[in-house]
Amino acid sequence: MLLDSLKIDITEMIDLAQRIENYDATLAASQTLGKQIEPADAAHVERRHRGERLAELRVKWGV
């Protein structure tokens, strides 16, 4: 049971980290190129929620 829960959470952590990285890298690249992207407010909220969830999972598993 514990390993099943860990596997699910690790999969979620990897997905969250990839999505956060893609979002942040896209914004950084657009600024570097001088063609700044202005994400919708919903995108900012979603990014914040992903970061919070990733932090929760890290605390839960001590990583």
ABEGO torsion letter per residue (X at the ends): XAAAAAAAAAAAAAAAAAAAAAAAAAAAAAAAAGBBBBBBAAAAAAAAAAAAAAAAAAAAAGX
